[in-house]
Amino acid sequence: MKKYLVTGAAGFIGSAIAARLLRNGHQVWTIDNLSTGFRKNLPKGIRFIEGDCQSPGSIAKLKKTRFDAILHIAGQSSGEVSFDDPVYDLRTNTEATLRLIDYGLKTGCSRFIYASSMSVYGQVSDEPISETFPCKPLSFYGVGKLASENYMRIYQSKGLKPTSLRYFNVYGPNQNMANLRQGMVSIYLAQFIKNDEVIVKGSKDRFRDLAYIDDVVGFTVSIINDERAYGGIYNFGTGRRTTVGELLEKITRLSGLKRKIVIASGTSGDQKGIYADMSLVEKTFGFKCKYDLEKGLTKMIAWARKASW
């Protein structure tokens, strides 16, 4: 049995990763401020500290526990929201990273996995984007994620063994359906279920790479102790391009719900479109996603209709 710190385990991705590690027989701790997550998402058996990851007080409550790895998943996760309070965004996404790295190195934990984002790339061409593509973020959120990646790179000289995972658009059961400013699939699906019309902020020609949560969790957990991942930066998506229009059509068909689509103005820092070149992950680890959009959406729609949110 190993000990892991998975920050943000009351949230969507963090709770799924923590639950998988607990099922695998490990001990898991978390820090979460419940700003966008929920207590009900916390997996049974997890050791929960309520607070901010950038807070020395929260980190002190870890009581110098030595973890086998830190998986830093917590943080403000919306490009749009990052414009509301850039200082808070910087603190939750970058200062928190620095404090957790410092804690890990001081307590003998050198393994650090960071949930970065495709937002680091900024405006890109309509082609699969590899990890070598120049990064010019369009949002404060993307800037903070990229800064954290660079801090981890520098900390390697002090013994850190980091991996940055640039998650593309992750979706699936337990996503925060009430938050209509983060998560493309959940934003539209929530409106399909609750409203008579669906507000689309920006063109239906925008496109994304939509990755199902089980694939994200499977890959993230698989590289925790894989030395090939040390020091690496990896995209994680499906490598497939889906436009907003195609997504809306699939939700309509799979849910059986027909709604009026209303096109509104776009949001600050939004990318026109992006999808991942997954060749580095596939060549290095032999990993391929098991879920296409049809399969993943079917499972998410079934969950969303039964869940209370």
C-alpha positions as a Markdown table, in Angstrom:
| # | Residue | x | y | z |
|---|---|---|---|---|
| 1 | Met | 0.0 | 0.0 | 0.0 |
| 2 | Lys | 1.3 | 3.4 | -1.0 |
| 3 | Lys | 0.3 | 6.9 | 0.2 |
| 4 | Tyr | -0.8 | 9.5 | -2.3 |
| 5 | Leu | -1.9 | 13.1 | -2.0 |
| 6 | Val | -4.5 | 13.9 | -4.7 |
| 7 | Thr | -5.5 | 17.6 | -4.4 |
| 8 | Gly | -9.0 | 18.5 | -5.5 |
| 9 | Ala | -10.7 | 15.2 | -4.7 |
| 10 | Ala | -14.1 | 16.8 | -4.2 |
| 11 | Gly | -14.0 | 17.9 | -7.8 |
| 12 | Phe | -14.6 | 16.1 | -11.1 |
| 13 | Ile | -11.2 | 14.7 | -12.2 |
| 14 | Gly | -9.6 | 14.6 | -8.7 |
| 15 | Ser | -12.4 | 12.5 | -7.2 |
| 16 | Ala | -12.2 | 10.0 | -10.0 |
| 17 | Ile | -8.4 | 9.6 | -9.7 |
| 18 | Ala | -8.6 | 9.4 | -5.9 |
| 19 | Ala | -11.4 | 6.7 | -6.1 |
| 20 | Arg | -9.3 | 4.6 | -8.5 |
| 21 | Leu | -6.3 | 4.7 | -6.2 |
| 22 | Leu | -8.4 | 3.8 | -3.2 |
| 23 | Arg | -9.9 | 0.9 | -5.1 |
| 24 | Asn | -6.4 | -0.2 | -5.9 |
| 25 | Gly | -5.7 | -0.5 | -2.1 |
| 26 | His | -3.8 | 2.7 | -1.5 |
| 27 | Gln | -4.1 | 5.4 | 1.1 |
| 28 | Val | -5.2 | 8.7 | -0.2 |
| 29 | Trp | -5.3 | 12.2 | 1.3 |
| 30 | Thr | -6.7 | 15.4 | -0.3 |
| 31 | Ile | -6.9 | 19.1 | 0.1 |
| 32 | Asp | -10.0 | 20.8 | -1.4 |
| 33 | Asn | -11.6 | 24.1 | -0.6 |
| 34 | Leu | -15.0 | 23.0 | -2.0 |
| 35 | Ser | -15.3 | 26.2 | -4.1 |
| 36 | Thr | -16.4 | 24.1 | -7.1 |
| 37 | Gly | -16.3 | 20.6 | -5.7 |
| 38 | Phe | -18.7 | 18.9 | -3.4 |
| 39 | Arg | -18.4 | 16.8 | -0.2 |
| 40 | Lys | -20.5 | 14.1 | -1.8 |
| 41 | Asn | -17.8 | 13.6 | -4.4 |
| 42 | Leu | -15.2 | 12.6 | -1.8 |
| 43 | Pro | -14.5 | 8.9 | -2.2 |
| 44 | Lys | -15.1 | 6.8 | 0.9 |
| 45 | Gly | -12.0 | 6.3 | 2.9 |
| 46 | Ile | -10.2 | 9.4 | 1.8 |
| 47 | Arg | -8.5 | 11.7 | 4.4 |
| 48 | Phe | -9.9 | 15.1 | 3.8 |
| 49 | Ile | -8.5 | 18.5 | 4.6 |
| 50 | Glu | -10.8 | 21.4 | 3.8 |
| 51 | Gly | -8.8 | 24.5 | 2.7 |
| 52 | Asp | -6.8 | 26.1 | -0.1 |
| 53 | Cys | -3.8 | 24.3 | -1.5 |
| 54 | Gln | -1.9 | 27.6 | -1.5 |
| 55 | Ser | -2.5 | 28.0 | 2.2 |
| 56 | Pro | 0.4 | 27.1 | 4.6 |
| 57 | Gly | -2.3 | 26.3 | 7.2 |
| 58 | Ser | -3.8 | 23.7 | 5.0 |
| 59 | Ile | -0.5 | 22.1 | 4.1 |
| 60 | Ala | 0.5 | 22.1 | 7.8 |
| 61 | Lys | -2.5 | 19.8 | 8.4 |
| 62 | Leu | -0.7 | 17.1 | 6.3 |
| 63 | Lys | 1.4 | 16.7 | 9.4 |
| 64 | Lys | 4.6 | 16.1 | 7.4 |
| 65 | Thr | 3.2 | 12.9 | 6.0 |
| 66 | Arg | 5.6 | 11.4 | 3.4 |
| 67 | Phe | 3.7 | 10.6 | 0.2 |
| 68 | Asp | 4.8 | 8.3 | -2.5 |
| 69 | Ala | 3.5 | 10.8 | -5.0 |
| 70 | Ile | 1.6 | 14.1 | -5.1 |
| 71 | Leu | -1.0 | 14.4 | -7.9 |
| 72 | His | -2.0 | 18.1 | -8.0 |
| 73 | Ile | -5.4 | 18.2 | -9.7 |
| 74 | Ala | -7.0 | 21.1 | -7.8 |
| 75 | Gly | -7.2 | 24.6 | -9.0 |
| 76 | Gln | -9.5 | 27.1 | -10.7 |
| 77 | Ser | -10.2 | 25.4 | -14.0 |
| 78 | Ser | -12.0 | 27.9 | -16.3 |
| 79 | Gly | -10.3 | 30.2 | -18.8 |
| 80 | Glu | -13.4 | 32.4 | -18.7 |
| 81 | Val | -13.5 | 32.6 | -14.9 |
| 82 | Ser | -9.8 | 33.5 | -14.7 |
| 83 | Phe | -10.6 | 36.9 | -16.0 |
| 84 | Asp | -12.9 | 37.6 | -13.0 |
| 85 | Asp | -9.9 | 37.6 | -10.6 |
| 86 | Pro | -6.5 | 37.0 | -12.1 |
| 87 | Val | -4.7 | 37.2 | -8.8 |
| 88 | Tyr | -6.9 | 34.4 | -7.3 |
| 89 | Asp | -6.3 | 32.3 | -10.4 |
| 90 | Leu | -2.6 | 32.7 | -10.1 |
| 91 | Arg | -2.6 | 31.8 | -6.4 |
| 92 | Thr | -4.8 | 28.7 | -6.8 |
| 93 | Asn | -3.0 | 27.4 | -10.0 |
| 94 | Thr | 0.6 | 28.5 | -9.5 |
| 95 | Glu | 1.3 | 29.5 | -5.9 |
| 96 | Ala | -0.4 | 26.2 | -4.9 |
| 97 | Thr | 1.9 | 24.3 | -7.1 |
| 98 | Leu | 5.0 | 25.9 | -5.6 |
| 99 | Arg | 3.9 | 25.2 | -2.0 |
| 100 | Leu | 3.1 | 21.6 | -2.8 |
| 101 | Ile | 6.4 | 21.0 | -4.5 |
| 102 | Asp | 8.2 | 22.5 | -1.5 |
| 103 | Tyr | 6.2 | 20.3 | 0.8 |
| 104 | Gly | 7.0 | 17.2 | -1.2 |
| 105 | Leu | 10.8 | 17.8 | -1.4 |
| 106 | Lys | 11.0 | 18.7 | 2.3 |
| 107 | Thr | 9.2 | 15.5 | 3.2 |
| 108 | Gly | 11.0 | 13.1 | 0.8 |
| 109 | Cys | 8.4 | 13.0 | -2.0 |
| 110 | Ser | 10.0 | 13.8 | -5.3 |
| 111 | Arg | 7.2 | 12.4 | -7.6 |
| 112 | Phe | 4.8 | 15.2 | -8.7 |
| 113 | Ile | 2.1 | 14.9 | -11.3 |
| 114 | Tyr | 0.4 | 18.1 | -12.4 |
| 115 | Ala | -2.9 | 18.6 | -14.1 |
| 116 | Ser | -2.0 | 21.2 | -16.8 |
| 117 | Ser | -4.2 | 22.1 | -19.7 |
| 118 | Met | -4.5 | 22.5 | -23.5 |
| 119 | Ser | -5.1 | 26.2 | -22.6 |
| 120 | Val | -1.3 | 26.7 | -22.5 |
| 121 | Tyr | -1.2 | 26.6 | -26.3 |
| 122 | Gly | -3.5 | 29.5 | -27.1 |
| 123 | Gln | -4.6 | 30.1 | -30.7 |
| 124 | Val | -3.5 | 27.3 | -32.9 |
| 125 | Ser | -3.9 | 26.0 | -36.5 |
| 126 | Asp | -6.5 | 23.5 | -37.5 |
| 127 | Glu | -4.3 | 20.5 | -37.2 |
| 128 | Pro | -3.3 | 18.1 | -34.4 |
| 129 | Ile | -1.2 | 20.0 | -31.9 |
| 130 | Ser | 1.9 | 18.4 | -30.5 |
| 131 | Glu | 3.7 | 19.1 | -27.2 |
| 132 | Thr | 6.4 | 21.1 | -29.2 |
| 133 | Phe | 3.9 | 23.7 | -30.4 |
| 134 | Pro | 4.8 | 27.2 | -29.2 |
| 135 | Cys | 2.7 | 28.2 | -26.1 |
| 136 | Lys | 1.0 | 31.6 | -26.2 |
| 137 | Pro | -2.0 | 31.3 | -23.7 |
| 138 | Leu | -5.0 | 33.5 | -24.3 |
| 139 | Ser | -6.3 | 33.4 | -20.7 |
| 140 | Phe | -4.9 | 34.0 | -17.2 |
| 141 | Tyr | -5.7 | 30.4 | -16.5 |
| 142 | Gly | -3.5 | 29.2 | -19.4 |
| 143 | Val | -0.7 | 31.6 | -18.2 |
| 144 | Gly | -0.8 | 30.1 | -14.7 |
| 145 | Lys | -0.7 | 26.5 | -15.9 |
| 146 | Leu | 2.3 | 27.2 | -18.2 |
| 147 | Ala | 4.1 | 29.0 | -15.3 |
| 148 | Ser | 3.6 | 25.9 | -13.1 |
| 149 | Glu | 5.1 | 23.7 | -15.8 |
| 150 | Asn | 8.1 | 25.9 | -16.0 |
| 151 | Tyr | 8.5 | 26.0 | -12.2 |
| 152 | Met | 8.5 | 22.2 | -12.2 |
| 153 | Arg | 11.1 | 22.1 | -15.0 |
| 154 | Ile | 13.5 | 24.3 | -12.8 |
| 155 | Tyr | 12.8 | 22.2 | -9.7 |
| 156 | Gln | 14.1 | 19.1 | -11.4 |
| 157 | Ser | 17.6 | 20.4 | -10.5 |
| 158 | Lys | 16.5 | 20.0 | -6.9 |
| 159 | Gly | 15.4 | 16.4 | -7.3 |
| 160 | Leu | 11.8 | 16.8 | -8.4 |
| 161 | Lys | 10.4 | 14.1 | -10.7 |
| 162 | Pro | 7.5 | 15.9 | -12.4 |
| 163 | Thr | 5.1 | 15.1 | -15.1 |
| 164 | Ser | 2.8 | 17.7 | -16.7 |
| 165 | Leu | -0.4 | 16.3 | -18.3 |
| 166 | Arg | -2.0 | 18.8 | -20.6 |
| 167 | Tyr | -5.6 | 17.6 | -20.4 |
| 168 | Phe | -7.9 | 18.6 | -23.2 |
| 169 | Asn | -11.7 | 18.8 | -22.7 |
| 170 | Val | -12.5 | 16.1 | -20.1 |
| 171 | Tyr | -16.1 | 15.1 | -19.6 |
| 172 | Gly | -18.1 | 12.3 | -17.9 |
| 173 | Pro | -20.2 | 11.4 | -14.8 |
| 174 | Asn | -19.8 | 13.5 | -11.7 |
| 175 | Gln | -18.9 | 16.6 | -13.7 |
| 176 | Asn | -20.3 | 19.8 | -12.1 |
| 177 | Met | -23.4 | 20.3 | -14.2 |
| 178 | Ala | -24.4 | 23.4 | -12.3 |
| 179 | Asn | -21.3 | 25.3 | -13.4 |
| 180 | Leu | -22.2 | 26.8 | -16.8 |
| 181 | Arg | -18.8 | 28.4 | -17.2 |
| 182 | Gln | -16.5 | 25.4 | -17.3 |
| 183 | Gly | -16.7 | 22.1 | -19.2 |
| 184 | Met | -18.0 | 22.2 | -22.8 |
| 185 | Val | -20.0 | 18.9 | -22.7 |
| 186 | Ser | -21.5 | 19.5 | -19.2 |
| 187 | Ile | -22.5 | 23.1 | -20.1 |
| 188 | Tyr | -24.5 | 22.0 | -23.1 |
| 189 | Leu | -25.9 | 18.8 | -21.6 |
| 190 | Ala | -27.1 | 20.6 | -18.5 |
| 191 | Gln | -29.0 | 23.1 | -20.7 |
| 192 | Phe | -30.5 | 20.3 | -22.8 |
| 193 | Ile | -31.9 | 18.6 | -19.7 |
| 194 | Lys | -33.0 | 21.7 | -17.7 |
| 195 | Asn | -33.9 | 24.3 | -20.3 |
| 196 | Asp | -36.0 | 24.8 | -23.4 |
| 197 | Glu | -33.0 | 26.4 | -25.2 |
| 198 | Val | -29.3 | 26.0 | -25.3 |
| 199 | Ile | -27.0 | 29.1 | -25.2 |
| 200 | Val | -23.9 | 28.6 | -27.2 |
| 201 | Lys | -21.2 | 31.2 | -26.5 |
| 202 | Gly | -19.4 | 31.5 | -29.8 |
| 203 | Ser | -19.6 | 29.8 | -33.2 |
| 204 | Lys | -20.7 | 26.3 | -33.7 |
| 205 | Asp | -17.7 | 25.9 | -35.9 |
| 206 | Arg | -15.4 | 25.9 | -32.9 |
| 207 | Phe | -13.8 | 22.5 | -32.2 |
| 208 | Arg | -12.4 | 20.6 | -29.3 |
| 209 | Asp | -10.9 | 17.2 | -28.3 |
| 210 | Leu | -13.3 | 15.6 | -25.9 |
| 211 | Ala | -11.7 | 13.0 | -23.6 |
| 212 | Tyr | -13.8 | 10.7 | -21.4 |
| 213 | Ile | -13.0 | 10.6 | -17.7 |
| 214 | Asp | -12.2 | 6.9 | -17.5 |
| 215 | Asp | -9.5 | 7.2 | -20.1 |
| 216 | Val | -8.1 | 10.3 | -18.3 |
| 217 | Val | -8.0 | 8.4 | -15.0 |
| 218 | Gly | -6.6 | 5.2 | -16.5 |
| 219 | Phe | -3.6 | 7.0 | -18.1 |
| 220 | Thr | -2.9 | 9.3 | -15.1 |
| 221 | Val | -2.8 | 6.4 | -12.7 |
| 222 | Ser | -0.7 | 4.3 | -15.1 |
| 223 | Ile | 2.2 | 6.7 | -15.2 |
| 224 | Ile | 2.5 | 7.5 | -11.5 |
| 225 | Asn | 5.4 | 5.1 | -11.0 |
| 226 | Asp | 6.6 | 4.9 | -14.7 |
| 227 | Glu | 10.1 | 6.4 | -14.9 |
| 228 | Arg | 9.6 | 7.1 | -18.6 |
| 229 | Ala | 7.2 | 9.9 | -17.6 |
| 230 | Tyr | 9.6 | 11.6 | -15.3 |
| 231 | Gly | 10.3 | 15.2 | -16.5 |
| 232 | Gly | 7.8 | 14.8 | -19.3 |
| 233 | Ile | 5.0 | 17.0 | -20.7 |
| 234 | Tyr | 2.2 | 15.1 | -22.4 |
| 235 | Asn | -1.0 | 15.9 | -24.1 |
| 236 | Phe | -4.0 | 13.9 | -23.1 |
| 237 | Gly | -7.0 | 13.9 | -25.4 |
| 238 | Thr | -8.3 | 11.5 | -28.0 |
| 239 | Gly | -6.6 | 13.0 | -31.1 |
| 240 | Arg | -10.0 | 13.5 | -32.6 |
| 241 | Arg | -11.6 | 16.8 | -33.7 |
| 242 | Thr | -15.2 | 17.5 | -32.7 |
| 243 | Thr | -17.0 | 20.8 | -33.6 |
| 244 | Val | -19.5 | 22.4 | -31.3 |
| 245 | Gly | -22.2 | 21.8 | -33.9 |
| 246 | Glu | -21.3 | 18.0 | -34.1 |
| 247 | Leu | -21.4 | 17.8 | -30.3 |
| 248 | Leu | -24.9 | 19.5 | -30.2 |
| 249 | Glu | -26.2 | 17.1 | -32.8 |
| 250 | Lys | -24.9 | 14.0 | -30.9 |
| 251 | Ile | -26.4 | 15.2 | -27.6 |
| 252 | Thr | -29.7 | 15.8 | -29.5 |
| 253 | Arg | -29.7 | 12.3 | -31.0 |
| 254 | Leu | -28.5 | 10.3 | -28.0 |
| 255 | Ser | -30.7 | 12.1 | -25.5 |
| 256 | Gly | -33.8 | 12.4 | -27.7 |
| 257 | Leu | -34.1 | 16.0 | -26.6 |
| 258 | Lys | -34.7 | 18.7 | -29.1 |
| 259 | Arg | -33.9 | 22.2 | -28.0 |
| 260 | Lys | -33.6 | 25.6 | -29.6 |
| 261 | Ile | -29.9 | 26.6 | -30.1 |
| 262 | Val | -29.2 | 30.3 | -29.4 |
| 263 | Ile | -25.8 | 31.6 | -30.6 |
| 264 | Ala | -24.4 | 34.3 | -28.2 |
| 265 | Ser | -21.1 | 36.2 | -28.2 |
| 266 | Gly | -17.9 | 34.3 | -27.3 |
| 267 | Thr | -16.0 | 34.6 | -24.0 |
| 268 | Ser | -12.7 | 36.2 | -23.2 |
| 269 | Gly | -9.7 | 33.9 | -23.8 |
| 270 | Asp | -11.7 | 31.3 | -25.7 |
| 271 | Gln | -9.8 | 29.3 | -28.3 |
| 272 | Lys | -11.3 | 28.9 | -31.8 |
| 273 | Gly | -10.4 | 25.3 | -31.8 |
| 274 | Ile | -7.8 | 22.7 | -30.7 |
| 275 | Tyr | -7.2 | 19.0 | -30.7 |
| 276 | Ala | -4.3 | 16.8 | -29.6 |
| 277 | Asp | -1.5 | 15.1 | -31.4 |
| 278 | Met | -1.4 | 12.0 | -29.2 |
| 279 | Ser | 1.6 | 10.3 | -30.9 |
| 280 | Leu | 4.0 | 11.0 | -28.1 |
| 281 | Val | 1.8 | 9.3 | -25.5 |
| 282 | Glu | 1.0 | 6.4 | -27.9 |
| 283 | Lys | 4.7 | 5.8 | -28.8 |
| 284 | Thr | 6.1 | 6.2 | -25.3 |
| 285 | Phe | 3.4 | 4.3 | -23.3 |
| 286 | Gly | 1.4 | 2.4 | -25.9 |
| 287 | Phe | -1.7 | 4.0 | -24.5 |
| 288 | Lys | -4.9 | 4.5 | -26.6 |
| 289 | Cys | -8.3 | 5.8 | -25.4 |
| 290 | Lys | -11.0 | 3.2 | -25.0 |
| 291 | Tyr | -14.0 | 5.6 | -25.3 |
| 292 | Asp | -15.1 | 7.4 | -28.5 |
| 293 | Leu | -17.5 | 10.3 | -28.1 |
| 294 | Glu | -20.6 | 8.2 | -28.8 |
| 295 | Lys | -19.8 | 5.7 | -26.1 |
| 296 | Gly | -18.7 | 8.4 | -23.5 |
| 297 | Leu | -21.7 | 10.6 | -24.1 |
| 298 | Thr | -24.1 | 7.7 | -23.8 |
| 299 | Lys | -22.8 | 7.0 | -20.4 |
| 300 | Met | -22.7 | 10.6 | -19.3 |
| 301 | Ile | -26.3 | 11.3 | -20.4 |
| 302 | Ala | -27.6 | 8.2 | -18.5 |
| 303 | Trp | -25.8 | 9.5 | -15.4 |
| 304 | Ala | -27.0 | 13.1 | -15.8 |
| 305 | Arg | -30.6 | 12.1 | -16.0 |
| 306 | Lys | -30.5 | 10.3 | -12.7 |
| 307 | Ala | -28.2 | 12.5 | -10.7 |
| 308 | Ser | -29.3 | 15.3 | -8.5 |
| 309 | Trp | -27.6 | 18.6 | -9.5 |
